[in-house]
C-alpha cells in the first residue's frame, strides 16, 4: 500500500522540478526573443517596459499553460498502464 504512494510522491517531486526548470527556460527564451525584437525594430518604447509587457502577455498565453502537460502526461500514462494491466 505504501510503496505506490511513495512512488507517486517521488514522481510528483521530480515532475515539479522539471516543471520549474522548463518554465524558467521558456520564460528566458521568450525574454531574449523580446529583447532581440526590440533591438531589430528600433522601437521608441523603453526596452525594459517593452520586455515587461511582453512577459505579461506571455504569462497569460496558452504556451505557458501547455507546460502543465509535464504533470498530466506521465500520470495519465501510468493510469493507462494500470488500467490496461488490470482490466484487459
Secondary structure, DSSP 8 states (H G I E B T S, - for coil): -HHHHHHHHHHHHHHHHHHHHHHHHHHHHHHHHHHHHHHHHT-SS-HHHHHHHHHHHHHTSHHHHHTTHHHHHHHHHHHHHHHHHHH-
